[in-house]
């Protein structure tokens, strides 16, 4: 009887060791590289922190971060397959799907977009913008925020002269050099503008709108599910880090890796970052209405058409 019990215990031990070894091997399996596109904005900082702090490596994930100067360059990279996902906006997701290129919004991002005026212009209120030139990036989050700010003041895009300047650094330079009266810029470039004397009239935070999102191509969602799940685990760790640590602990590296101007180190104001969560349905619906009212898209997308929450539950 004792021999039988001993044999059974031995079998159980062997099975347990084998099972643990198998689990350990599975947990250390190398994932595919994930290629992510970012812009020069504060929405991108959790991704930069996740890489800098080694949170992606903790999940056995390699993330290649590609930085772009304009939304158009970023979207071209998505459609050409150079990147799997990007810090983007609801408009870009709708445009891509309307053009037959399938992407899905996977989470909200946190950033602020400011409408600023040149320091030499006598513009002290939104109403003073009537007849003035505003530099924007056409058919993007930037133009949407601009229109919502104008609407708040009882103005329409017909009351101003919109100047399309897709590249953000160029838009900033045009504002600083007085080539345009006003411009809408993301933070942190808005901080640079204000440091050189530009005045902020209003921004997306004051309006309570947030159309910024993270999205992935359907191809990446189909073939890299484990990678995207690992990405969000690391992303949420980065959010915890940002909300816990003083800015001085990471700002130098963020400026270097994000291509932000050095002079904003002390003045850059960061948002309160949220762990990954789906975008607000009202924000989504308002953006789709803006796009359809302007005749920019053919399909009137519902929230569930473009948003999936499986990675951020």
BELHUPE-V160806 format. One record per backbone hydrogen bond with DSSP energy under -1.0 kcal/mol. NH is the residue of the N-H (numbers start at 0). CO is the residue of the C=O. If there is no record, write none. Layout:
# BELHUPE-V160806
NH,CO
NH,CO
This chain:
# BELHUPE-V160806
4,0
5,1
6,2
7,3
8,4
9,5
10,6
11,7
12,8
13,9
14,10
15,11
16,12
17,13
18,14
19,15
20,16
21,17
22,18
23,19
24,20
25,21
26,22
27,23
28,25
30,59
33,61
35,63
36,84
37,65
40,38
41,186
43,40
44,41
47,43
48,44
49,45
50,46
51,47
52,48
53,50
54,49
55,49
57,53
58,55
59,56
60,55
63,33
65,35
67,37
73,69
74,70
75,71
76,72
77,73
78,74
79,75
80,77
81,76
82,76
83,34
84,34
85,214
86,36
87,212
89,210
92,88
93,89
94,90
95,91
96,92
97,93
98,94
99,96
100,95
103,215
104,305
105,213
106,213
107,276
108,211
113,184
114,201
115,182
116,198
117,180
120,117
122,120
128,125
129,126
130,158
131,128
133,160
134,181
135,162
139,136
143,139
144,140
145,141
146,142
147,143
148,144
149,145
150,146
151,147
152,148
153,150
154,149
158,155
160,131
162,133
164,135
167,68
170,166
171,167
172,168
173,169
174,170
175,171
176,172
177,174
178,173
179,173
181,132
182,115
183,134
184,113
186,111
189,185
191,187
192,188
193,189
194,190
195,191
196,193
197,192
198,116
200,114
201,114
203,112
206,202
208,203
212,87
213,106
214,85
215,103
216,83
217,101
220,216
221,217
222,218
223,219
227,223
228,224
229,225
230,226
231,227
232,228
233,229
234,230
235,231
236,232
237,233
238,234
239,235
240,236
241,237
242,238
244,240
248,245
249,246
250,246
253,249
254,250
255,251
256,252
257,253
259,254
263,260
264,261
267,263
283,279
284,280
285,281
286,282
287,283
288,284
289,285
290,286
291,287
292,288
293,289
294,291
295,290
300,298
306,302
307,104
311,308
